[in-house]
Amino acid sequence: MDNTKPIWQGEKLTPEDIKRVKGLGCLRDKRYNDVFNVRVITRNGKLTVAEHKAIATAAEEYGNGEIAMTSRQCIEIQGVRYRNIEPLIRFLNNRGLETGGTGPLVRPVVSCKGTTCQYGLIDTFALSEKIHNRFYKGFHETPLPHKFKIAVGGCPNNCVKPDINDLGIVGQMVPTFDTDNCKQCKKCQIAEACPIKAATYVGVFKYDENECNNCGRCKDKCPFGVGVRFVNGYKMYIGGRWGKKVNMGRPLSKIFTSEEELLDAVERTILFYRDEGIAGERFADTIARLGFDYVESKLLK
């Protein structure tokens, strides 16, 4: 299509037309009257080769031949004329793809590559896909006070910034140490491996539980078994946000050690926001209004 036409050319659309297709994941290109960028949902950034090919074909047939990545790991087909939106969506649906990712709903989930990354402590691909199916798709008819973003990080490196999402999950490896096993080596392997110096050795081994971020880097480092046990788990942050107003999420005081328990807590969080949030209010503002301690008590009990 020719995107060089001046803004006064093209089909005149009503505000209702623009709002209707926005609900389908189609955002108007501000340069033109009737041109839109259409969001295609991925499984947390993952697509099959066949799906990639279908999107490329759709971009050529219904758009301007270009695609772009979004901050939520979705794909936007660029330059789609209003009259081509419905044929495009039908084309994608027939190939197992869907559009969306707008409105006061659970938004597409993002995740890092913790499943394959050397630092990953949890299977981020599997977990984020379960969250996608249970909450993005399963709650798609559940309107919320505002958009609700979820991110899954495989370790405390926080590459996908879970702590500035409405709800963030970070993989954990919680250590237990037995200092009676310490042989007072001149060079402590645990202290050497700790990137944030929560473990130190100056004549005696010390471990600051409050400083430890449970990254697991010290696992199996001590040849004498000072690190006696490591348990994988999940830390959950609530109330993060970025954009015009940035807010750092706060972690719940509990480390979840089972996936089922974690997913139930995610569901309670979404339903709590639905029930106690105010229309137009982001989750961070709901927490600020009601108090973190109150919200945490509701989510953990």
C-alpha positions as a LaTeX table, in Angstrom:
\begin{tabular}{lrrr}
\hline
Residue & $x$ (\AA) & $y$ (\AA) & $z$ (\AA) \\
\hline
Met1 & 0.00 & 0.00 & 0.00 \\
Asp2 & 1.04 & 3.62 & $-0.50$ \\
Asn3 & 1.73 & 5.27 & 2.86 \\
Thr4 & 2.94 & 8.49 & 1.25 \\
Lys5 & $-0.56$ & 9.92 & 0.82 \\
Pro6 & $-1.16$ & 13.12 & 2.80 \\
Ile7 & $-3.26$ & 12.89 & 5.94 \\
Trp8 & $-6.44$ & 14.35 & 4.40 \\
Gln9 & $-6.68$ & 11.46 & 1.93 \\
Gly10 & $-8.08$ & 8.09 & 2.86 \\
Glu11 & $-11.32$ & 6.99 & 4.45 \\
Lys12 & $-12.78$ & 9.26 & 7.13 \\
Leu13 & $-13.47$ & 7.27 & 10.27 \\
Thr14 & $-15.66$ & 8.05 & 13.26 \\
Pro15 & $-14.35$ & 7.85 & 16.84 \\
Glu16 & $-16.56$ & 4.78 & 17.27 \\
Asp17 & $-14.86$ & 3.07 & 14.32 \\
Ile18 & $-11.41$ & 3.76 & 15.80 \\
Lys19 & $-12.44$ & 2.59 & 19.29 \\
Arg20 & $-14.00$ & $-0.61$ & 17.94 \\
Val21 & $-10.89$ & $-1.77$ & 16.11 \\
Lys22 & $-8.62$ & $-0.69$ & 18.98 \\
Gly23 & $-10.43$ & $-3.31$ & 21.03 \\
Leu24 & $-9.28$ & $-5.83$ & 18.40 \\
Gly25 & $-5.64$ & $-4.79$ & 18.83 \\
Cys26 & $-5.51$ & $-2.23$ & 16.00 \\
Leu27 & $-3.91$ & 1.12 & 16.84 \\
Arg28 & $-4.27$ & 4.02 & 14.43 \\
Asp29 & $-1.16$ & 5.45 & 12.82 \\
Lys30 & $-1.38$ & 9.14 & 13.76 \\
Arg31 & $-0.07$ & 10.16 & 10.32 \\
Tyr32 & $-3.11$ & 8.89 & 8.43 \\
Asn33 & $-6.88$ & 8.87 & 8.70 \\
Asp34 & $-7.47$ & 5.17 & 8.09 \\
Val35 & $-4.17$ & 3.35 & 8.62 \\
Phe36 & $-3.56$ & 1.05 & 11.61 \\
Asn37 & $-0.86$ & $-1.10$ & 13.17 \\
Val38 & $-2.31$ & $-4.47$ & 14.14 \\
Arg39 & $-0.97$ & $-6.37$ & 17.17 \\
Val40 & $-0.50$ & $-10.11$ & 16.79 \\
Ile41 & $-0.29$ & $-12.01$ & 20.07 \\
Thr42 & 2.67 & $-14.32$ & 20.65 \\
Arg43 & 3.27 & $-16.87$ & 23.40 \\
Asn44 & 5.55 & $-14.59$ & 25.37 \\
Gly45 & 7.69 & $-13.81$ & 22.34 \\
Lys46 & 7.65 & $-17.33$ & 20.89 \\
Leu47 & 6.25 & $-18.27$ & 17.49 \\
Thr48 & 6.65 & $-21.28$ & 15.24 \\
Val49 & 8.28 & $-20.91$ & 11.83 \\
Ala50 & 4.86 & $-21.46$ & 10.21 \\
Glu51 & 3.41 & $-18.63$ & 12.30 \\
His52 & 6.28 & $-16.34$ & 11.33 \\
Lys53 & 5.62 & $-17.10$ & 7.68 \\
Ala54 & 1.89 & $-16.43$ & 8.09 \\
Ile55 & 2.59 & $-13.05$ & 9.70 \\
Ala56 & 5.05 & $-12.14$ & 6.94 \\
Thr57 & 2.48 & $-13.07$ & 4.29 \\
Ala58 & $-0.21$ & $-11.07$ & 6.09 \\
Ala59 & 2.08 & $-8.03$ & 6.28 \\
Glu60 & 2.65 & $-8.18$ & 2.53 \\
Glu61 & $-0.98$ & $-8.78$ & 1.55 \\
Tyr62 & $-2.80$ & $-6.52$ & 4.02 \\
Gly63 & $-0.17$ & $-4.09$ & 5.36 \\
Asn64 & 2.80 & $-2.19$ & 4.04 \\
Gly65 & 5.20 & $-5.15$ & 4.18 \\
Glu66 & 6.75 & $-4.20$ & 7.54 \\
Ile67 & 6.41 & $-5.58$ & 11.06 \\
Ala68 & 7.58 & $-4.25$ & 14.43 \\
Met69 & 8.10 & $-5.74$ & 17.88 \\
Thr70 & 6.20 & $-4.34$ & 20.87 \\
Ser71 & 7.44 & $-3.96$ & 24.44 \\
Arg72 & 5.16 & $-6.89$ & 25.41 \\
Gln73 & 6.90 & $-9.29$ & 23.01 \\
Cys74 & 4.08 & $-9.14$ & 20.48 \\
Ile75 & 4.31 & $-8.33$ & 16.77 \\
Glu76 & 2.63 & $-5.42$ & 14.99 \\
Ile77 & 1.77 & $-5.62$ & 11.32 \\
Gln78 & 2.33 & $-2.08$ & 10.07 \\
Gly79 & 0.32 & 0.05 & 7.69 \\
Val80 & $-3.02$ & $-1.78$ & 7.51 \\
Arg81 & $-5.86$ & 0.19 & 5.90 \\
Tyr82 & $-9.14$ & 0.16 & 7.81 \\
Arg83 & $-10.91$ & $-1.81$ & 5.10 \\
Asn84 & $-8.24$ & $-4.53$ & 5.35 \\
Ile85 & $-8.49$ & $-5.06$ & 9.12 \\
Glu86 & $-11.23$ & $-7.68$ & 9.14 \\
Pro87 & $-9.79$ & $-9.69$ & 6.20 \\
Leu88 & $-6.40$ & $-9.59$ & 7.95 \\
Ile89 & $-7.83$ & $-10.86$ & 11.23 \\
Arg90 & $-9.66$ & $-13.67$ & 9.43 \\
Phe91 & $-6.43$ & $-14.61$ & 7.64 \\
Leu92 & $-4.55$ & $-14.78$ & 10.96 \\
Asn93 & $-7.33$ & $-16.63$ & 12.81 \\
Asn94 & $-7.41$ & $-19.30$ & 10.12 \\
Arg95 & $-3.73$ & $-19.93$ & 10.86 \\
Gly96 & $-4.10$ & $-20.12$ & 14.63 \\
Leu97 & $-3.05$ & $-16.53$ & 15.34 \\
Glu98 & $-5.00$ & $-13.82$ & 17.12 \\
Thr99 & $-4.85$ & $-10.06$ & 17.57 \\
Gly100 & $-5.46$ & $-8.05$ & 20.74 \\
Gly101 & $-3.40$ & $-6.82$ & 23.68 \\
Thr102 & $-5.35$ & $-3.64$ & 24.45 \\
Gly103 & $-7.97$ & $-2.50$ & 26.94 \\
Pro104 & $-8.47$ & $-2.79$ & 30.75 \\
Leu105 & $-7.57$ & $-6.48$ & 30.83 \\
Val106 & $-4.74$ & $-8.84$ & 31.66 \\
Arg107 & $-2.20$ & $-7.99$ & 28.96 \\
Pro108 & 0.06 & $-10.45$ & 27.09 \\
Val109 & 2.61 & $-11.99$ & 29.43 \\
Val110 & 6.32 & $-11.38$ & 28.90 \\
Ser111 & 9.15 & $-13.62$ & 30.00 \\
Cys112 & 12.90 & $-13.89$ & 29.75 \\
Lys113 & 14.72 & $-16.90$ & 28.30 \\
Gly114 & 15.35 & $-18.41$ & 31.73 \\
Thr115 & 14.52 & $-21.89$ & 30.46 \\
Thr116 & 17.68 & $-21.90$ & 28.37 \\
Cys117 & 19.78 & $-19.17$ & 30.05 \\
Gln118 & 22.73 & $-20.26$ & 32.19 \\
Tyr119 & 21.39 & $-18.18$ & 35.08 \\
Gly120 & 17.76 & $-19.30$ & 34.82 \\
Leu121 & 16.39 & $-20.92$ & 37.97 \\
Ile122 & 12.91 & $-21.79$ & 36.68 \\
Asp123 & 11.33 & $-22.90$ & 33.42 \\
Thr124 & 10.15 & $-19.47$ & 32.29 \\
Phe125 & 8.80 & $-20.69$ & 28.94 \\
Ala126 & 6.49 & $-23.26$ & 30.53 \\
Leu127 & 5.40 & $-21.04$ & 33.42 \\
Ser128 & 4.68 & $-17.98$ & 31.29 \\
Glu129 & 2.69 & $-20.07$ & 28.82 \\
Lys130 & 0.56 & $-21.41$ & 31.67 \\
Ile131 & $-0.01$ & $-17.84$ & 32.88 \\
His132 & $-0.83$ & $-16.78$ & 29.30 \\
Asn133 & $-3.46$ & $-19.50$ & 28.93 \\
Arg134 & $-4.96$ & $-19.22$ & 32.40 \\
Phe135 & $-5.03$ & $-15.45$ & 32.80 \\
Tyr136 & $-4.53$ & $-13.64$ & 29.47 \\
Lys137 & $-6.87$ & $-15.98$ & 27.61 \\
Gly138 & $-8.90$ & $-17.34$ & 30.52 \\
Phe139 & $-9.66$ & $-13.88$ & 31.94 \\
His140 & $-10.17$ & $-12.19$ & 28.59 \\
Glu141 & $-13.82$ & $-11.51$ & 29.38 \\
Thr142 & $-12.98$ & $-10.16$ & 32.85 \\
Pro143 & $-12.72$ & $-6.35$ & 32.74 \\
Leu144 & $-10.39$ & $-4.79$ & 35.29 \\
Pro145 & $-10.03$ & $-1.20$ & 36.54 \\
His146 & $-7.09$ & $-0.72$ & 34.17 \\
Lys147 & $-4.58$ & $-2.77$ & 32.19 \\
Phe148 & $-2.71$ & $-5.42$ & 34.17 \\
Lys149 & 0.78 & $-6.46$ & 33.09 \\
Ile150 & 2.59 & $-9.65$ & 34.15 \\
Ala151 & 6.28 & $-10.50$ & 33.63 \\
Val152 & 8.23 & $-13.67$ & 34.45 \\
Gly153 & 11.96 & $-13.49$ & 35.14 \\
Gly154 & 14.10 & $-16.59$ & 35.51 \\
Cys155 & 16.51 & $-15.16$ & 38.09 \\
Pro156 & 17.27 & $-12.00$ & 40.11 \\
Asn157 & 19.06 & $-10.46$ & 37.11 \\
Asn158 & 15.56 & $-9.13$ & 36.27 \\
Cys159 & 16.17 & $-8.86$ & 32.53 \\
Val160 & 12.47 & $-8.39$ & 31.73 \\
Lys161 & 11.98 & $-6.06$ & 34.72 \\
Pro162 & 9.37 & $-8.08$ & 36.64 \\
Asp163 & 9.49 & $-5.60$ & 39.51 \\
Ile164 & 8.07 & $-2.77$ & 37.38 \\
Asn165 & 5.08 & $-4.76$ & 36.15 \\
Asp166 & 1.73 & $-4.86$ & 37.92 \\
Leu167 & 2.71 & $-8.39$ & 38.91 \\
Gly168 & 6.18 & $-9.81$ & 38.52 \\
Ile169 & 7.60 & $-13.26$ & 39.18 \\
Val170 & 11.30 & $-13.90$ & 39.76 \\
Gly171 & 12.91 & $-17.34$ & 39.97 \\
Gln172 & 14.68 & $-18.07$ & 43.25 \\
Met173 & 17.10 & $-20.60$ & 44.70 \\
Val174 & 16.97 & $-20.34$ & 48.48 \\
Pro175 & 20.10 & $-21.59$ & 50.28 \\
Thr176 & 20.54 & $-23.14$ & 53.69 \\
Phe177 & 24.04 & $-23.12$ & 55.17 \\
Asp178 & 25.66 & $-25.28$ & 57.86 \\
Thr179 & 28.64 & $-23.37$ & 59.18 \\
Asp180 & 29.73 & $-26.38$ & 61.25 \\
Asn181 & 31.02 & $-27.85$ & 57.97 \\
Cys182 & 33.30 & $-24.87$ & 57.35 \\
Lys183 & 37.00 & $-25.81$ & 57.25 \\
Gln184 & 38.15 & $-22.17$ & 57.29 \\
Cys185 & 39.72 & $-22.32$ & 53.86 \\
Lys186 & 41.94 & $-19.39$ & 53.01 \\
Lys187 & 39.74 & $-18.75$ & 49.95 \\
Cys188 & 36.04 & $-19.33$ & 50.55 \\
Gln189 & 34.39 & $-20.55$ & 47.35 \\
Ile190 & 30.93 & $-19.46$ & 48.46 \\
Ala191 & 32.06 & $-15.91$ & 49.24 \\
Glu192 & 33.95 & $-15.78$ & 45.92 \\
Ala193 & 30.84 & $-16.87$ & 44.01 \\
Cys194 & 28.41 & $-14.44$ & 45.67 \\
Pro195 & 27.91 & $-11.48$ & 43.29 \\
Ile196 & 26.34 & $-9.21$ & 45.92 \\
Lys197 & 28.56 & $-10.22$ & 48.88 \\
Ala198 & 25.74 & $-11.55$ & 51.03 \\
Ala199 & 28.21 & $-14.31$ & 51.93 \\
Thr200 & 31.60 & $-13.22$ & 53.25 \\
Tyr201 & 34.62 & $-14.82$ & 54.88 \\
Val202 & 37.05 & $-12.92$ & 57.08 \\
Gly203 & 38.36 & $-15.57$ & 59.40 \\
Val204 & 34.83 & $-16.91$ & 59.74 \\
Phe205 & 32.01 & $-17.60$ & 57.28 \\
Lys206 & 29.09 & $-15.17$ & 57.50 \\
Tyr207 & 25.83 & $-15.07$ & 55.57 \\
Asp208 & 23.36 & $-12.16$ & 55.56 \\
Glu209 & 19.95 & $-13.62$ & 54.76 \\
Asn210 & 18.45 & $-10.14$ & 54.25 \\
Glu211 & 21.05 & $-9.25$ & 51.62 \\
Cys212 & 20.85 & $-12.53$ & 49.73 \\
Asn213 & 18.80 & $-12.35$ & 46.53 \\
Asn214 & 18.63 & $-16.16$ & 46.15 \\
Cys215 & 20.42 & $-16.20$ & 42.81 \\
Gly216 & 21.88 & $-19.67$ & 43.35 \\
Arg217 & 25.38 & $-18.78$ & 42.17 \\
Cys218 & 26.90 & $-20.35$ & 45.29 \\
Lys219 & 25.32 & $-23.78$ & 44.81 \\
Asp220 & 27.83 & $-26.65$ & 45.03 \\
Lys221 & 30.74 & $-24.24$ & 45.38 \\
Cys222 & 31.89 & $-25.39$ & 48.83 \\
Pro223 & 33.73 & $-28.75$ & 48.65 \\
Phe224 & 32.95 & $-29.40$ & 52.32 \\
Gly225 & 29.20 & $-28.90$ & 52.17 \\
Val226 & 28.64 & $-25.57$ & 53.89 \\
Gly227 & 25.79 & $-25.06$ & 51.44 \\
Val228 & 23.68 & $-28.01$ & 52.51 \\
Arg229 & 20.35 & $-27.33$ & 50.77 \\
Phe230 & 19.02 & $-25.23$ & 47.88 \\
Val231 & 15.28 & $-24.95$ & 47.20 \\
Asn232 & 13.88 & $-23.51$ & 43.99 \\
Gly233 & 10.98 & $-21.11$ & 44.32 \\
Tyr234 & 9.29 & $-17.93$ & 43.13 \\
Lys235 & 9.32 & $-14.38$ & 44.47 \\
Met236 & 6.24 & $-12.36$ & 43.53 \\
Tyr237 & 6.27 & $-8.57$ & 43.17 \\
Ile238 & 3.13 & $-6.46$ & 43.10 \\
Gly239 & 2.40 & $-2.87$ & 42.17 \\
Gly240 & 5.15 & $-2.10$ & 39.70 \\
Arg241 & 4.62 & 0.28 & 36.81 \\
Trp242 & 6.54 & 2.13 & 34.13 \\
Gly243 & 5.53 & 4.92 & 31.78 \\
Lys244 & 4.53 & 8.48 & 32.66 \\
Lys245 & 4.68 & 7.48 & 36.32 \\
Val246 & 7.16 & 4.84 & 37.45 \\
Asn247 & 6.70 & 2.72 & 40.54 \\
Met248 & 8.91 & $-0.10$ & 41.82 \\
Gly249 & 6.93 & $-3.15$ & 42.85 \\
Arg250 & 7.32 & $-4.65$ & 46.29 \\
Pro251 & 7.87 & $-8.36$ & 46.91 \\
Leu252 & 5.48 & $-10.36$ & 49.01 \\
Ser253 & 7.10 & $-11.66$ & 52.17 \\
Lys254 & 6.60 & $-15.29$ & 51.13 \\
Ile255 & 8.73 & $-17.28$ & 48.69 \\
Phe256 & 6.41 & $-19.67$ & 46.88 \\
Thr257 & 7.89 & $-23.15$ & 46.52 \\
Ser258 & 5.21 & $-24.75$ & 44.35 \\
Glu259 & 3.94 & $-23.63$ & 40.96 \\
Glu260 & 0.33 & $-24.39$ & 41.90 \\
Glu261 & 0.56 & $-22.17$ & 44.97 \\
Leu262 & 2.10 & $-19.39$ & 42.89 \\
Leu263 & $-0.59$ & $-19.54$ & 40.19 \\
Asp264 & $-3.31$ & $-19.45$ & 42.83 \\
Ala265 & $-1.70$ & $-16.31$ & 44.28 \\
Val266 & $-1.63$ & $-14.72$ & 40.80 \\
Glu267 & $-5.34$ & $-15.45$ & 40.43 \\
Arg268 & $-6.14$ & $-13.99$ & 43.85 \\
Thr269 & $-4.20$ & $-10.86$ & 42.90 \\
Ile270 & $-6.13$ & $-10.32$ & 39.67 \\
Leu271 & $-9.48$ & $-10.92$ & 41.36 \\
Phe272 & $-8.53$ & $-8.65$ & 44.26 \\
Tyr273 & $-7.72$ & $-5.88$ & 41.78 \\
Arg274 & $-11.00$ & $-6.48$ & 39.96 \\
Asp275 & $-12.99$ & $-6.27$ & 43.20 \\
Glu276 & $-11.19$ & $-3.54$ & 45.15 \\
Gly277 & $-9.65$ & $-1.37$ & 42.44 \\
Ile278 & $-11.36$ & 1.77 & 41.15 \\
Ala279 & $-12.06$ & 2.29 & 37.46 \\
Gly280 & $-9.08$ & 4.01 & 35.82 \\
Glu281 & $-6.78$ & 3.20 & 38.75 \\
Arg282 & $-3.58$ & 1.23 & 38.15 \\
Phe283 & $-2.80$ & $-1.57$ & 40.58 \\
Ala284 & 0.06 & 0.44 & 42.09 \\
Asp285 & $-2.43$ & 3.14 & 43.03 \\
Thr286 & $-4.84$ & 0.57 & 44.48 \\
Ile287 & $-2.03$ & $-0.69$ & 46.74 \\
Ala288 & $-1.06$ & 2.86 & 47.74 \\
Arg289 & $-4.67$ & 3.68 & 48.58 \\
Leu290 & $-5.38$ & 0.53 & 50.60 \\
Gly291 & $-1.93$ & $-0.06$ & 52.07 \\
Phe292 & 0.60 & $-2.75$ & 51.18 \\
Asp293 & 0.09 & $-4.71$ & 54.41 \\
Tyr294 & $-3.65$ & $-4.98$ & 53.81 \\
Val295 & $-3.20$ & $-6.08$ & 50.21 \\
Glu296 & $-0.53$ & $-8.63$ & 51.13 \\
Ser297 & $-2.70$ & $-10.12$ & 53.85 \\
Lys298 & $-5.51$ & $-10.59$ & 51.32 \\
Leu299 & $-3.23$ & $-12.24$ & 48.78 \\
Leu300 & $-1.44$ & $-14.59$ & 51.17 \\
Lys301 & $-4.48$ & $-15.77$ & 53.13 \\
\hline
\end{tabular}
